[in-house]
Amino acid sequence: MAKKKIKRKLNIKALIVCILIIYLFCMVIYYFLSMPIKNIYITGTTNLTDNEIIHAAGIKNYPSIIKLNSSKMKKNIKKLNYVDDVKIKRNIFGKLTIDIKEANILFYNRNNNKLVLSNSKEINEDNSYGYASLINYVPKNIYKKLITSLDKIDDDVLKSISEIEYSISKSNDKIIDDTRFILRMNDGNTVYINLINIKNLNKYQSIYATLNNVAGIIYLDSSSNENIYFKSYESLNKEKENSDSNE
């Protein structure tokens, strides 16, 4: 007995639905791949403008957010002088967030007329107002340590320093301390400090509060962190007068 051949009809409706689903799926993928950046949020900047960040990142034309090369963007943004670190976040809805950690401005180096940053970069800047000035030469090895050390100091203390002078401590031409500095403060006081005890500077505001507006020299370069010594300018002048009169 011969088998009957069963003819299957092509289900046109099912085929059309399948094609539409594939088409829509492809369009959704294409949409997300080609979606441009819609919003750019830049945080953490003080010295840099948003335009500088956008230009360095190469996103001024709002390219596709999916195709962005985050590693390349970070590398280019880090080339900017003030940038210490960068974090980049993005989502599929076109939002791009660039979080910048800026390097701190530590002091102004009068020897080369540049601002010195906590990341050791030195930048040309005409306006040095509000920053301590390093007024003399410091050997390279000590200079690097100075930058690292000042980065540990509170910002309000750094802003209270007017001048930084490198001043080796000697006794009969013998070097006792080659990391000592003299700091002239905006309030009229003078501070002796060395790099070993640099963290003592963070106590400056509390020390100043105990001086009752009497100006003088504060010695913070002692080997003992608890031994903070103060001499008023008035007492130093009297000592000098007595010494001169005895000669």
N, C-alpha and C positions, 0 to 999 in steps of 0.2 A: 504494500500500500504506500503510495507516494506521500511524502510529507508536504504539508501545506506551507508555503512561504508566507511568513507574516511581515507585512510591510509596516515599518515604524514611521510615523509622520514626525517631521521635524517640528519641535515645539518652538515656534517663532517667538512667542511671548517670553518664554524662559530664557531664550538666547539674548533677546533684547535687554532683559533685566540683568543678565550676567554681564553683558557688555557695558551697560550703564554703571554697574557696581565697580567694574574694573576701571572705567573712565573716571568715575568720581574718586576712587582710591588714588589713581595717578595724579589727579588734579590737586587733591589734598597734599600729597607728597611734594608736588611741584610748588604749591603755595607756600608751604613751610620752608622749603629749600631756598626759595627766592624772596622770602619775606625780608624787607629791609629793616634796619634798626628804626624803631618808632620813637623811643625815649632814651636819652642818655642822662644818667645821674652820676655826678662826680662829687665825691666826698673827701674830706681830710686835707684839703688844700688851703694854704694861707698865702704863700708867696707865688704860687703858680695860678695862671688863669685857666678857665675851662677850655678856652680856645687853644692854648698851648698843649694841653693834654690831648684834645681831640686831634690836633694836627700831628702830634707825635705818634698817636695810635693809628693814624691813617684811616680815620672813619668820618672825615668831614663830609663825604658824599653819601653817608648812611648806607653802607653795603649790606649784603645779606647777613643776618645775625647768626644763622646756622653755619655759614661758611667762614666765620671769623676764626683767625688763628690766634688764640689767646696767648700762647707762648711768645709769638712774634710781637704781639701788642705790648706785653709786659717788658720784653727786651728793649723795645724802642722807647717806651715811657721811662724806663730806668736810666736812659741816657740823659734825661733832663737833670740839671744840677741838683735841684732841691729834693728829688725823689729818692727815698730810702727803700721803700718797698711798695708793691702794687698787688691788689687783689681784684680779680675780674669775675663778675657774675652776670649771667644772661638767662633769659627764659624764652620759651617758644612763642611768647606773645609780643616779642620785639623790645623788651626792656633790657637795657645794658647798664650795669652799675660798675663804676670804676672807683675803688677805694684806695686812696693814696696815703701813704705814710711819709711825711716830709722829714728831711733831716733838720736838726736844730741849727740855728746860727749861734756859734759860740763866741766869736770875737772878730774884731777887724785888725788885720795885720798891716801896720803902717809901713813895714819894710817892702811890701810888694803891692800895697793898696788894694787888698782883696779881703772879702769876707770869708771866714773859715767855717766850714760846716762840720757837723758831727760825723759825717761819712768821709771826712778828710778831703773832700773837694774844696777848692778855693775858687771863688767867682768874682768877677769884676763887678763892682757896685759903687756908684758914686755916693749914695746915701748910706753913711755908716752911723747915723744918729741913733742913739739908744743902745749901742753895743760897746762893750769894753774894747779898748785899743791896746794891742801888743806893741810896745814902743821900742823894743830892741831885739837884737838877733838872739835866737835860741838854737843850739845844736840840733841837728836832724833827729837824733834818737830821743832827745828830751822833748822835742817839739811834737813828735808822734804820741808820746806818752801824755803830754799836756792835753792834746785833743781828746784822747780816750778818757782822761781823767775828768775834764770839764763837762763831758757828756753825762756824767753821773751827778752833776750839780743841779739843784732846783732852778727853774727858770727865773723865779723872782730874785734869787741871789745873784745869778749871772747879770741880770739887768741892773743890779745895784753897784756893779763894778764899773769904774771909770777907766782905769789904766792897769795894764799888766806889765810888770817889769821883771825880766829874768835877772836874778841876783844870787850868785853862788855864795854860800856861806864859807868863809875862810878864817883861819887862825894861824897867824905867823906864816902866811903864804901857803899853808897847808889846807887843802880842800876838805871841809867837813861835810858839806851837803851840796851836791851839784844839781839838785832838783828843786831848789828854793826859788820862790817868786815873791815879789812885793806887789800887793794889790792896793790901789788907791780907790777908795769907795766914793760914791756920789754924796754920801752924808758927811764927808770930811775925815773919816777914819782911815787908818792904814792897817793892812793885814799882812802878816808874814805867814806864808804857807809853803809846804813842800808837797810833792806829788804822793808821798807815802801817806800823808795825813789829809789829803785833799777833801775827803768826805766831811771833815770838820767844818768846811765852809757851809754845809747845810744847816749848821747850828747858828749861823750868823745873825739871823733875825731875832732869835731868842737871846743871844748874847747882847745885841744892841739894845734890847728892851731893858736890860739891867744897868746900862751905863748912865742913865739919867741925863741924857744929852751932853755928857762930857766926852769930848773928842780926844782920840789918842791912838796908840798902836796896840793892836790885838795880835798876840803871838799864838798862832795855831799850828806851828811847825814842830811842836814838842813831840818827843817819842812816846809820851803818854797822852792818850786821847782825852783823859780827864783833866790834864794840867793845861788849862787855858789861862794865859797870862795877859794882863792889860796894864798899860802905863799911859797916863794922860799926857798930852803935849805940855801942859803946864808943869807937871812934875819933871818931865824931861828937860824943859828949859831951865828950871831951878837947879837941877843937877849940873847942867852945863855951866850955869853962872857960878856955882860954887866951885866947880873944877877950874874955871878960868881965874877966879879970884885967888885960888891956892897956888897958882903957878908963879 
